[in-house]
Amino acid sequence: MKFGKEFASQMVHEWQEAYMDYNFLKNLLKDILDFKKKNASSSEVAATPNGSLKRRISMYRAFSGLQSRYTSFKGSPVNNNNEDEVILVNTVQQEGHHQTMFLMSSEQGGEYEMVFFKRLDDEFNKVLTFYKKKVGQVKAEADELSKQMDALIALRIMVDKPSIEMHSAQMMDPASVVPVHLRSQIMEAIQEVEMTSEEILEDESTREKRDPTKMTPMGFRPAPLEILDNVKINIEPATPISTLKNVIKSSKSDLSFSKAELRKAEEQIRNAFVEFYQKLRLLKNYNFLNVLAFSKIMKKYDKITSRKASKSYLEMIDKSYLGSSDEVAKLIERVEATFIKHFVNGNRRKGMKSLRPQAKRETHRVTFFMGLFSGCSVALVAAIAVAIRAGNLLEHEGRGQYMDNIFPLYSLFGYIVLHMLMYAGNVYYWRRYRVNYPFIFGFKQGTELGYRQVLLLASGLSFLALAAALSHLDMDMDPKTRKFETVTELIPLALVIVLILIICCPLNIIYRSSRFFLLRTAWHCLCAPLYKVTLPDFLLADQLTSQVQAIRSMQFYVCYYVWGNFRTRSNKCQESSVYQILYIVVAIIPFWSRFIQCLRRLFEEKDSMQGLNSLKYFSTIVALVMRTLYSQKRGTFWKVMAASTSGVTTVANTYWDLVIDWGLLQRNSKNRWLRDKLLVPHKIVYFVAIVLDIILRLVWMQLVLDIQELPFLHKKAFVSVVACLEILRRGLWNFFRLENEHLNNVGKYRAFKSVPLPFNYDEDKSQ
């Protein structure tokens, strides 16, 4: 692989604008090479008097004064007799930037090389400025983590105080014996006192200046327990109860020195250390890649121009902050030592495994079973088609009964499988175009599912659902009993129960981390606004707004198996007023969740756009209610209400999709009517997506136009087709929504999530 591609593949994509623009500099070198080739051929044809070309070119040079500028550059004076001297590099003291003077500008093509070095300096100064800024940020975070560790260690000592006091009493009484079950607790407490995190994370100079009078005779100093007087703790998990408490009083509470507080504080600081360590590693890799890129480009320059300028420039890089600073490396070592000592009891292998989680390796087993289940699903679809054709089931007298009672049961699995297939496609293209979806969703590193894993789950579920559906195609009743087989009629319910059990299974099987993430996020959506709204919460709520028909299918399960007579494939619960009211209520739940989430963000973030977004979801709720009432009651009034409210919300939702969520339709952008930055290289894709989103937003019109059943398609099947179109639209929306979110992160150089810390220092008391 060429270095340019390798360089791009190893970038932190959110920082891509801060990396050295290797491709642009390489193009400048190509211009120099093309010029030299052109002049090499033309110089053989035209003969020029000695010195005339040099004088002609010098007439167009900028006048630089009567005194030589070379004296203002650092380093040894210019030696005109030294033919290897090509460049001089100067550091501007006031700004801390570097400037390179090209000494061979009078030669042919010197202008091209001057442009190259000017852009090279710009790139180096950009990288240097960004690196300094990031190092300053991580140093400030290291200081905060040091204070957090001091408070944690002091809290550990206070919690284990009885053990320490007992140990002191035993030491004063030589005849006494320390109980075996207390020795480990005592030793851990003593080890915590022996070395605090401040010794790990502080600078060498600070350690040398430490007051020796504060050291104990054993050579270590105890953790300052008095810092707990200036600390308040905030370790309450985000729960509905804690949210209600926070409305009444502050979330900060005084320390009670309990083991529960200690355990929760340790977990939060542990997560903060892991995230901080990843940031340090990426920053170190940023330094290494850019230094390597400058080395590569300078060697290319030497090769093209047959000069020896790389040595001088690379020496300057080595002496600069980018090349000589070792603060990040030292912080990495200190974080490793602190984490290993205080969180894994000195087990380096276990500690490094936590700090550097390994990415999941793709296995052939996943691909094999994905192919197996997919092939079986295709075969089952063919078998169902043959069974329908051979039995002439489309004309069967029991067709209406089957479509009204059995088809809605299995359509639920179709909605789920289709959504999973769309998500698998999204994951594939997110990875292809380097959208950092694990960071955006907040997945724990190494636990995110790839598109193969999602396809495996989708194909497995489709195989089970299709096999069950094939067993249900017998529409004739038993001539002896005049009843359907009870076991066969219970298959859809059994599949739903199995699916729920798998999702909630506590065992570490079938991607437990992803299942629990889904359950936790769904619970946050259900309990909105009692949880702080995060991006995964409102994204999942948006997915549920496209699964209204699936939610109504779950309602039908209750109707069919609880209130209906599933043994005879009949139910009358759909005709009851209670069912019709619930038919509306269950459909607006995801929209109501998004409405409440927007209101909470409006009050917390003071963002007026969230208020407008809440109005958009409220209008959608009104339109959904009106369309449902029209389908139930009919009449001109309800038809007009359904059409008018749906038209308003369609315009609002379409505008929000294209302009706010996707960031498109920007008139003055570099890519007209799109946006400045695009990840997909083909612009036509965006315009096709815009048209499809508008068309699929208008599928509600089939209701007001009374197109609810086609001659060759049953009403229930038609409703399922419309629901599938909405799922397809949501899958399309997902890709461009996350692309826009990713580009916003890139624009803000945001590559890390913020981790809450447990201890809050009271600055007034500490001063």
C-alpha positions in Angstrom: 0.0 0.0 0.0 1.3 3.5 -0.9 2.0 5.8 2.0 -0.7 8.3 1.0 -3.4 5.6 1.3 -2.0 4.2 4.5 -1.7 7.7 5.9 -5.4 8.4 5.2 -6.5 5.0 6.6 -4.8 5.6 10.0 -6.1 9.2 10.5 -8.5 10.1 13.3 -11.2 11.0 10.9 -12.6 13.7 13.1 -9.1 15.4 13.0 -8.5 14.9 9.3 -8.4 18.7 8.6 -5.6 19.0 11.2 -3.3 16.5 9.5 -0.7 17.4 7.0 -2.2 17.6 3.5 0.1 15.0 2.0 -1.7 14.7 -1.3 -1.6 18.4 -2.0 2.1 18.6 -1.3 2.7 15.6 -3.5 0.8 17.4 -6.3 3.1 20.4 -5.9 6.1 18.1 -6.3 4.6 16.7 -9.5 4.4 20.3 -10.8 8.1 20.7 -10.1 8.9 17.4 -11.8 6.8 18.3 -14.9 8.5 21.7 -15.2 12.0 20.1 -15.0 11.1 17.6 -17.7 9.7 20.3 -19.9 12.7 22.6 -19.5 15.1 19.7 -19.9 13.8 19.0 -23.4 13.5 22.7 -24.4 17.0 23.6 -23.3 18.5 21.2 -25.8 16.7 23.1 -28.7 17.1 26.8 -27.8 20.6 28.2 -27.0 20.7 31.1 -24.6 23.6 33.5 -24.1 25.4 32.9 -20.9 23.8 34.6 -17.9 21.0 36.3 -19.9 18.2 33.9 -18.7 19.3 34.4 -15.1 19.2 38.2 -15.5 15.8 38.0 -17.2 14.3 35.9 -14.4 15.9 38.2 -11.7 14.1 41.2 -13.1 10.8 39.7 -11.8 12.1 38.9 -8.2 10.7 40.9 -5.3 13.1 43.4 -3.9 14.3 42.3 -0.5 16.3 45.3 0.6 20.0 46.1 0.4 20.9 44.0 3.4 20.8 40.3 3.2 17.9 38.7 5.1 19.8 35.6 5.7 21.3 37.0 8.9 17.8 37.0 10.5 17.6 33.2 10.3 18.9 30.9 13.0 21.7 28.6 12.5 25.1 29.2 10.9 25.7 32.0 8.5 25.0 31.4 4.9 28.0 29.9 3.1 27.7 30.9 -0.6 30.4 28.4 -1.5 28.4 25.5 0.1 26.4 24.2 -2.9 24.5 21.7 -0.6 22.9 24.6 1.3 19.3 24.7 -0.1 17.1 26.1 2.7 17.3 28.0 5.9 14.5 27.6 8.6 13.7 30.3 11.0 11.4 30.3 14.1 9.4 33.4 14.6 9.7 33.9 18.3 6.6 36.0 18.8 4.2 33.5 17.1 6.1 30.3 17.5 5.8 29.5 13.8 8.5 28.3 11.4 9.4 29.9 8.1 11.7 28.4 5.4 13.8 30.4 3.0 14.6 28.7 -0.2 18.1 29.8 -1.3 17.9 28.6 -4.9 15.1 30.8 -6.1 17.2 32.2 -8.9 17.3 28.9 -10.7 14.8 27.7 -13.3 11.6 26.6 -11.7 12.6 28.2 -8.4 9.1 29.7 -8.1 7.6 26.2 -7.9 9.9 25.2 -5.2 9.3 28.4 -3.2 5.5 27.7 -3.4 6.2 24.2 -2.2 8.2 25.3 0.9 5.6 28.0 1.6 2.8 25.5 1.7 5.1 23.0 3.6 5.6 25.6 6.3 1.8 26.3 6.5 1.1 22.6 6.9 3.8 22.2 9.6 2.6 25.2 11.5 -1.0 23.9 11.3 0.0 20.5 12.7 2.2 22.1 15.4 -0.6 24.5 16.6 -3.2 21.7 16.7 -0.8 19.4 18.6 0.1 22.0 21.2 -3.6 22.8 21.8 -4.4 19.1 22.3 -1.5 18.5 24.6 -2.6 21.5 26.7 -6.1 20.0 26.9 -4.9 16.5 28.0 -2.5 18.1 30.5 -5.5 19.9 32.0 -7.5 16.7 32.0 -4.6 14.9 33.7 -4.6 17.5 36.5 -8.3 16.9 37.0 -7.9 13.2 37.0 -5.1 13.6 39.6 -7.5 15.5 41.9 -10.2 12.8 41.3 -7.7 10.1 42.2 -6.7 11.9 45.4 -10.3 12.1 46.5 -10.9 8.5 45.5 -7.9 7.3 47.5 -8.9 9.4 50.5 -12.5 7.9 50.2 -11.0 4.4 50.1 -9.1 5.1 53.3 -12.1 6.5 55.1 -14.3 3.5 54.0 -11.6 1.0 55.2 -10.8 3.1 58.3 -12.0 0.3 60.7 -9.6 -2.1 59.2 -6.7 0.4 59.5 -7.5 1.1 63.1 -7.7 -2.6 63.9 -4.3 -3.0 62.2 -2.8 -0.2 64.2 -4.1 -1.8 67.4 -2.6 -5.1 66.4 0.7 -3.5 65.7 0.8 -1.8 69.2 0.1 -5.2 70.8 2.8 -7.7 69.7 0.9 -10.6 71.2 -2.1 -10.1 69.0 -2.6 -11.8 65.6 -4.2 -10.1 62.6 -7.1 -12.2 61.4 -6.5 -13.8 58.0 -9.7 -12.4 56.4 -8.7 -8.9 57.3 -5.1 -9.0 56.0 -6.0 -8.4 52.4 -8.1 -5.4 53.2 -5.4 -3.9 55.5 -2.7 -4.4 52.8 -4.9 -2.8 50.1 -5.5 0.2 52.4 -1.8 0.6 53.2 -0.9 0.3 49.5 -3.3 3.1 48.7 -1.6 5.3 51.2 1.8 4.2 50.0 1.5 5.9 46.6 -1.3 8.3 45.5 -2.1 9.1 41.9 -0.4 12.5 42.3 3.0 10.7 42.4 2.1 9.1 39.1 0.6 12.0 37.1 2.6 14.9 38.4 5.7 16.2 36.6 9.3 15.3 37.4 10.0 18.9 38.5 7.1 18.9 40.9 8.2 15.6 42.4 11.7 17.0 43.0 10.4 20.1 44.7 8.2 18.2 47.1 8.6 19.2 50.7 10.6 16.3 52.3 9.1 17.2 55.7 5.8 15.9 54.6 7.2 12.5 53.8 6.9 9.7 56.3 9.9 7.8 57.7 9.0 4.9 55.3 9.6 7.1 52.3 6.0 7.7 51.3 3.4 10.3 52.2 -0.2 9.6 53.1 -3.1 10.8 51.0 -4.5 14.1 52.3 -7.7 13.1 53.9 -8.7 16.7 54.5 -9.5 17.1 50.8 -12.8 15.2 51.5 -13.9 18.4 53.4 -13.9 20.3 50.1 -15.5 17.5 48.0 -19.0 16.7 47.1 -20.0 13.6 45.3 -22.3 13.1 42.3 -22.5 9.4 41.7 -26.3 8.9 41.5 -27.1 7.0 38.3 -29.4 8.6 35.8 -32.8 7.2 36.8 -36.3 8.6 36.8 -36.2 8.8 40.6 -32.8 10.7 40.6 -34.2 13.1 37.9 -37.2 13.9 40.1 -34.9 14.4 43.1 -32.8 16.8 41.0 -35.8 18.9 40.2 -36.3 19.5 43.9 -32.7 19.8 45.1 -29.1 19.8 43.7 -27.7 16.6 42.5 -24.6 17.1 44.6 -24.6 15.3 47.9 -22.3 15.1 50.8 -20.0 12.1 51.2 -21.3 9.5 53.6 -18.2 7.3 53.3 -20.2 4.2 52.3 -18.9 1.2 50.2 -21.7 1.8 47.7 -20.4 5.3 47.1 -16.8 4.0 46.8 -17.8 1.3 44.3 -19.7 3.8 42.1 -17.0 6.4 42.2 -14.4 3.8 41.3 -16.4 2.7 38.3 -16.8 6.3 37.0 -13.1 7.1 37.4 -12.1 3.8 35.8 -14.2 4.7 32.7 -12.6 8.1 32.7 -9.1 6.7 32.7 -9.9 4.3 29.9 -11.3 7.1 27.7 -8.4 9.4 28.6 -5.9 6.7 27.7 -7.5 6.2 24.3 -7.2 10.0 23.7 -3.5 9.9 24.6 -2.9 7.0 22.2 -4.6 8.8 19.3 -2.7 11.9 20.1 0.6 10.0 20.1 -0.4 8.4 16.8 -1.2 11.8 15.4 2.3 13.0 16.2 3.9 9.9 14.7 2.0 10.0 11.5 2.6 13.6 10.8 6.3 13.5 11.5 6.5 10.4 9.2 4.5 12.3 6.5 6.9 15.2 6.6 9.8 12.9 6.3 8.3 11.1 3.3 7.5 14.3 1.5 10.9 15.8 2.0 12.6 12.6 0.7 10.4 12.8 -2.4 11.5 16.4 -2.8 15.2 15.4 -2.6 14.6 12.7 -5.1 12.8 14.9 -7.6 15.1 18.0 -7.4 18.3 16.1 -6.7 18.9 18.4 -3.7 19.7 17.7 0.0 17.1 19.8 1.8 15.4 17.1 3.8 18.2 16.8 6.4 17.9 20.5 7.4 14.1 20.5 7.5 13.8 17.2 9.4 16.4 18.5 12.0 14.1 21.5 12.5 11.1 19.2 13.1 13.1 17.1 15.5 14.0 20.2 17.5 10.5 21.6 17.4 7.8 20.9 20.0 6.2 18.3 17.6 9.4 16.2 17.5 11.0 16.8 20.9 8.0 16.9 23.2 7.6 13.7 25.3 4.7 14.9 27.5 2.2 12.6 25.9 4.4 9.5 26.2 5.1 10.3 29.9 1.4 10.7 30.5 0.7 7.4 28.8 3.2 5.7 31.1 1.8 7.3 34.2 -1.8 6.5 33.3 -0.8 2.9 32.8 0.9 2.7 36.1 -1.9 4.4 37.9 -4.6 2.3 36.4 -2.7 -1.0 36.9 -2.0 -0.2 40.6 -5.3 1.3 41.7 -7.9 -0.6 39.6 -6.6 -4.1 38.8 -4.4 -4.7 41.9 -1.2 -4.6 40.0 -2.1 -7.1 37.3 -0.5 -5.5 34.3 -1.9 -8.0 31.8 -5.5 -7.4 33.0 -4.9 -3.6 33.2 -3.6 -3.3 29.6 -6.5 -5.5 28.4 -8.9 -2.9 29.9 -7.0 0.1 28.6 -6.5 -1.4 25.1 -9.6 -3.5 24.3 -9.1 -5.6 21.2 -11.4 -5.1 18.2 -13.5 -8.1 17.5 -12.1 -10.4 14.9 -14.2 -11.4 11.9 -14.8 -15.2 12.0 -15.7 -17.5 9.2 -18.4 -19.0 11.4 -20.4 -15.8 11.2 -20.2 -15.7 7.4 -21.0 -19.4 7.1 -24.2 -19.2 9.2 -25.2 -16.0 7.6 -25.0 -17.7 4.2 -26.8 -20.8 5.5 -29.7 -18.9 7.0 -30.0 -16.6 4.0 -30.1 -19.6 1.6 -32.7 -21.3 3.7 -34.8 -18.2 3.8 -34.7 -17.9 0.0 -35.7 -21.6 -0.3 -38.6 -21.1 2.2 -39.8 -18.0 0.2 -39.8 -20.2 -2.9 -41.6 -23.0 -1.1 -44.3 -20.6 0.1 -44.8 -19.3 -3.4 -45.1 -22.8 -4.7 -47.6 -23.8 -2.0 -49.8 -20.8 -2.7 -49.7 -21.4 -6.4 -50.2 -25.2 -6.2 -53.1 -24.9 -3.7 -54.7 -22.0 -5.4 -54.8 -20.3 -2.0 -55.4 -16.8 -3.4 -58.9 -18.0 -4.4 -59.5 -20.1 -1.3 -62.5 -19.4 0.8 -60.4 -19.1 3.9 -58.1 -16.5 2.4 -59.9 -13.5 4.1 -59.9 -15.3 7.5 -56.2 -16.1 7.1 -55.2 -12.5 6.1 -57.3 -11.0 8.9 -55.9 -13.2 11.7 -52.7 -14.9 10.7 -50.9 -12.5 8.3 -50.7 -9.6 10.9 -49.0 -12.0 13.3 -46.2 -12.8 10.9 -45.9 -9.3 9.4 -44.3 -8.2 12.7 -41.2 -10.3 11.9 -41.1 -8.9 8.4 -40.9 -5.4 9.7 -38.1 -6.3 12.1 -36.1 -8.2 9.5 -36.4 -5.4 7.0 -35.3 -2.8 9.5 -32.3 -5.0 10.4 -31.4 -5.4 6.7 -31.5 -1.6 6.3 -29.3 -1.2 9.3 -26.8 -3.7 8.0 -26.6 -1.8 4.7 -26.1 1.4 6.7 -23.3 -0.1 8.7 -21.6 -1.3 5.5 -21.6 2.1 3.9 -20.8 3.9 7.1 -17.6 1.8 7.3 -16.9 2.3 3.6 -17.1 6.1 3.9 -15.5 6.1 7.3 -18.4 7.4 9.3 -17.5 6.9 13.0 -20.8 5.3 13.9 -19.6 3.5 17.1 -18.5 6.9 18.6 -21.8 8.6 17.5 -23.9 5.9 19.0 -21.8 5.6 22.1 -20.9 1.9 21.7 -18.3 0.5 24.0 -15.1 0.0 22.1 -14.9 -3.4 20.4 -18.6 -4.3 21.0 -20.3 -2.7 18.0 -21.8 -5.1 15.5 -20.6 -5.2 11.9 -22.9 -5.6 9.0 -22.2 -9.4 8.8 -23.3 -9.9 12.4 -26.5 -7.9 11.8 -27.2 -9.9 8.6 -26.7 -13.1 10.6 -29.3 -12.0 13.1 -31.7 -10.9 10.4 -31.3 -14.0 8.3 -31.7 -16.2 11.4 -34.9 -14.5 12.4 -36.3 -14.6 8.8 -35.6 -18.3 8.6 -37.6 -19.0 11.8 -40.5 -16.8 10.8 -40.7 -18.1 7.2 -40.6 -21.7 8.4 -43.4 -21.0 10.9 -45.4 -19.2 8.2 -45.1 -22.2 5.8 -46.6 -24.4 8.5 -49.6 -22.0 8.8 -50.6 -22.1 5.1 -53.1 -24.9 5.6 -56.4 -23.0 5.6 -58.7 -26.0 5.8 -60.2 -27.0 9.2 -59.9 -30.5 10.4 -63.1 -32.3 9.0 -63.3 -34.4 12.2 -62.9 -31.7 14.9 -63.7 -28.7 12.8 -61.0 -26.9 14.7 -57.5 -25.8 13.8 -54.5 -27.4 15.5 -53.8 -25.5 18.7 -50.0 -26.1 18.6 -49.8 -24.7 15.1 -51.9 -21.6 16.0 -49.5 -20.9 18.9 -46.3 -20.8 16.8 -46.3 -17.0 16.2 -46.8 -16.4 19.9 -44.0 -18.8 20.7 -41.7 -17.0 18.3 -42.4 -13.6 19.9 -41.8 -15.1 23.4 -38.5 -16.7 22.2 -37.4 -13.3 20.6 -38.2 -11.5 23.9 -36.3 -14.0 25.9 -33.2 -13.8 23.7 -33.2 -10.0 23.9 -33.5 -10.1 27.7 -31.2 -13.1 28.3 -28.5 -12.2 30.9 -26.1 -14.8 29.6 -23.1 -13.6 27.6 -24.5 -15.0 24.3 -25.8 -13.6 21.1 -24.1 -10.2 21.4 -25.2 -9.4 25.0 -23.6 -6.0 25.0 -25.6 -4.8 22.0 -28.8 -6.4 23.3 -28.5 -4.6 26.7 -27.6 -1.3 24.9 -30.8 -1.6 22.9 -32.8 -2.4 26.0 -31.3 0.5 28.0 -31.9 2.9 25.2 -35.5 1.7 24.7 -36.1 2.2 28.4 -34.8 5.7 28.2 -37.2 6.4 25.3 -40.1 4.9 27.2 -39.3 7.0 30.4 -38.7 10.3 28.6 -38.2 13.0 29.9 -36.9 11.4 33.1 -33.6 10.6 31.5 -31.1 13.0 30.1 -31.5 12.9 26.3 -28.5 11.5 24.4 -28.0 10.9 20.7 -28.7 7.2 20.8 -32.0 7.9 22.7 -33.5 10.1 20.2 -32.2 8.2 17.2 -33.8 5.0 18.5 -37.1 7.0 19.1 -36.9 8.1 15.5 -36.5 4.5 14.4 -39.6 3.6 16.4 -41.7 6.3 14.7 -41.2 4.3 11.5 -42.3 1.1 13.2 -45.9 2.2 14.0 -47.4 -0.8 12.2 -45.0 -3.2 14.1 -46.2 -1.7 17.4 -49.8 -2.1 16.3 -49.0 -5.8 15.5 -47.9 -6.3 19.1 -51.3 -4.9 20.2 -53.0 -7.4 17.8 -51.1 -10.2 19.5 -52.8 -9.3 22.8 -56.1 -9.0 21.0 -55.9 -12.3 19.2 -54.5 -14.5 21.9 -56.2 -12.9 25.0 -59.6 -11.6 23.8 -60.0 -13.6 20.6 -60.5 -17.3 19.9 -57.3 -18.3 18.2 -58.4 -21.9 18.0 -61.0 -21.0 15.4 -59.0 -18.1 13.8 -61.6 -15.5 14.8 -61.6 -12.3 16.9 -64.0 -9.5 17.4 -61.9 -7.4 19.7 -60.9 -5.1 16.8 -64.5 -3.9 16.7 -64.5 -2.7 20.3 -64.1 1.0 21.2 -61.3 0.2 23.6 -59.2 -1.5 20.9 -59.8 1.4 18.6 -58.7 4.0 21.2 -55.6 1.9 22.0 -55.0 1.6 18.3 -54.4 5.3 18.3 -52.5 5.5 21.6 -49.9 2.9 20.9 -49.1 4.5 17.5 -48.4 7.9 19.0 -46.1 6.6 21.8 -42.8 6.9 19.8 -43.8 10.4 18.5 -44.8 11.5 22.0 -41.4 10.2 23.3 -39.6 12.4 20.7 -41.9 15.3 21.6 -41.0 15.1 25.3 -37.3 14.6 24.5 -37.2 17.8 22.5 -38.9 19.7 25.3 -36.3 18.5 27.8 -33.5 19.5 25.5 -35.1 22.8 25.0 -35.1 23.5 28.8 -31.6 22.1 29.4 -29.8 23.4 26.3 -31.8 26.6 25.7 -31.8 25.7 22.0 -34.8 27.2 20.2 -34.4 24.6 17.4 -35.5 21.9 19.8 -38.7 23.9 20.4 -39.4 23.9 16.7 -38.5 20.2 16.5 -41.1 19.5 19.3 -43.7 21.4 17.3 -42.9 19.2 14.3 -43.5 16.0 16.3 -46.7 17.4 17.8 -48.0 18.1 14.3 -47.1 14.6 13.3 -49.1 13.3 16.3 -52.1 15.3 15.3 -51.9 14.1 11.7 -51.6 10.5 12.7 -54.6 10.8 15.0 -56.7 12.4 12.2 -55.7 9.7 9.6 -56.6 6.9 12.0 -59.9 8.5 12.9 -60.7 8.9 9.2 -59.9 5.2 8.5 -62.3 4.2 11.4 -65.2 6.7 10.9 -64.9 7.9 7.3 -66.8 11.0 6.3 -65.9 14.3 4.5 -65.0 16.1 7.7 -62.4 13.6 8.8 -61.1 13.3 5.3 -60.4 17.1 5.1 -58.8 17.1 8.6 -56.6 14.1 7.7 -55.5 15.7 4.4 -54.8 19.1 5.8 -52.9 18.0 8.9 -50.9 15.4 7.0 -50.0 18.0 4.3 -48.7 20.5 6.9 -46.7 17.9 8.8 -45.3 16.4 5.5 -43.9 19.8 4.5 -42.4 20.3 7.9 -40.9 16.9 8.2 -39.5 16.9 4.7 -37.8 20.3 5.2 -36.4 19.1 8.6 -35.1 15.9 7.0 -33.3 17.6 4.1 -32.1 20.9 5.7 -31.6 20.2 9.4 -31.0 16.4 9.7 -29.1 16.0 6.4 -27.6 19.5 6.1 -28.5 19.7 2.4 -30.1 22.3 0.1 -27.5 24.9 0.9 -27.7 27.4 -1.9 -24.2 28.9 -1.4 -22.3 25.7 -0.7 -19.4 24.4 -2.8 -21.6 21.6 -4.0 -24.7 23.5 -5.2 -27.9 22.6 -3.4 -26.0 20.1 -1.2 -23.4 20.9 1.4 -19.7 21.9 1.4 -18.5 18.4 2.5 -19.7 15.2 1.0 -18.6 11.7 1.9 -20.2 10.0 -1.1 -18.2 11.0 -4.2 -21.2 10.8 -6.5 -23.5 13.9 -6.1 -26.3 12.2 -7.9 -26.8 9.9 -4.9 -27.8 12.9 -2.8 -30.3 14.2 -5.3 -31.8 10.7 -5.7 -32.1 10.4 -1.9 -33.8 13.8 -1.8 -36.4 12.7 -4.3 -37.0 9.4 -2.7 -37.4 11.0 0.7 -40.1 13.4 -0.6 -41.9 10.6 -2.5 -41.9 8.2 0.5 -43.1 11.0 2.8 -46.3 11.2 0.6 -47.4 7.5 1.1 -50.1 8.8 3.5 -52.0 10.1 0.5 -53.1 6.5 -0.3 -55.4 6.8 2.7 -57.2 10.0 1.8 -57.4 8.9 -1.9 -59.1 5.7 -0.7 -56.4 3.5 -2.2 -56.4 0.9 0.6 -56.8 -2.3 -1.4 -55.8 -3.4 -4.8 -57.6 -6.2 -6.8 -54.6 -8.5 -6.5 -53.6 -7.4 -2.9 -55.5 -7.8 0.3 -56.1 -4.8 2.5 -53.8 -6.2 5.3 -51.0 -6.8 2.7 -51.4 -3.3 1.3 -51.0 -1.8 4.8 -47.8 -3.9 5.2 -46.4 -2.7 1.9 -47.0 1.0 3.0 -45.3 0.2 6.4 -42.3 -1.3 4.6 -41.9 1.8 2.4 -41.7 3.9 5.6 -39.0 1.5 7.0 -37.0 1.9 3.7 -37.3 5.7 4.0 -36.0 5.5 7.6 -33.0 3.4 6.5 -32.2 5.9 3.8 -32.6 8.7 6.4 -30.3 7.0 8.8 -27.3 7.0 6.5 -27.4 10.7 5.7 -28.3 11.7 9.2 -25.2 10.0 10.7 -23.1 11.3 7.8 -24.1 14.9 8.7 -23.5 14.2 12.4 -20.1 12.8 11.6 -19.2 15.8 9.6 -20.3 18.1 12.4 -17.9 16.2 14.7 -15.1 16.5 12.1 -15.7 20.3 11.9 -15.4 20.6 15.7 -12.5 18.0 16.0 -14.8 16.1 18.3 -13.4 12.5 18.6 -14.1 11.6 22.2 -17.0 11.4 24.5 -17.1 13.2 27.8 -17.1 11.0 30.8 -18.8 12.3 34.0 -16.5 12.4 37.1 -17.8 11.6 40.6 -16.1 14.3 42.7 -17.0 18.0 42.6 -14.5 20.2 44.4 -15.8 23.2 46.4 -13.4 25.9 45.3 -14.6 28.3 47.9 -13.7 26.0 50.8 -10.4 24.9 49.3 -9.0 28.4 48.9 
